[in-house]
Amino acid sequence: SQQGEEDPQALSIQEGENATMNCSYKTSINNLQWYRQNSGRGLVHLILIRSNEREKHSGRLRVTLDTSKKSSSLLITASRAADTASYFCASLGNDMRFGAGTRLTVKP
Amino acid sequence: NAGVTQTPKFRVLKTGQSMTLLCAQDMNHEYMYWYRQDPGMGLRLIHYSVGEGTTAKGEVPDGYNVSRLKKQNFLLGLESAAPSQTSVYFCASSYSIQSVRYNEQFFGPGTRLTVL
């Protein structure tokens, strides 16, 4: 069974808008990571947030973590067409569990 | 640096055939992993290795075997392929900081396997 679940499954926005993706997990974690996957390619690490952190920024990315709700969100600000990809959260508890992903489409 | 490479990129097998997928990394990472990705299911961990000569089972290990004879290589074997093993297979590697596993993982480009 999967540890994480992303919401929404698919998201379509216009260039310049913000994109928010959510992730829920089931057990206690050490850290939570977000990855990006372009079609037909491997995953690329975006950002890691540890269980004792609540918010983290990296460029246009903002990640929050709420361990009481076992959830995380990824915000991409001022989206670009090049941000079109699938985004996965991966939670590290006893092992690493990936969610099913959010497919983001940014229209130019 | 090439990062993480996988061979082959594509393969078609008949049910019952065997094959080995090769993963190589040139970043001197201790940890290596094999995942499979199926539509709508994200990635699931098959096996992983925390160092040369060591392997461990992941979430979905049945039907697969692995070996880590050299630090830079991690092999995934299918002894008797089944249609249920049709998937995209990804290898990844990571380093360790203060014995914390599963830091940033670096992924290979994937192998698309079809079992008829």
Interface residues (C-beta under 8 A of the other chain):
Chain A: Q2 G4 N30 N31 Q33 Y35 G40 R41 G42 L43 V44 H45 L48 F88 A90 L92 D95 M96 R97 F98 G99 A100 G101
Chain B: V4 Y33 Y35 G40 M41 G42 L43 R44 L45 Y48 G58 E59 F90 A92 V100 R101 Y102 N103 E104 Q105 F106 F107 G108 P109 G110
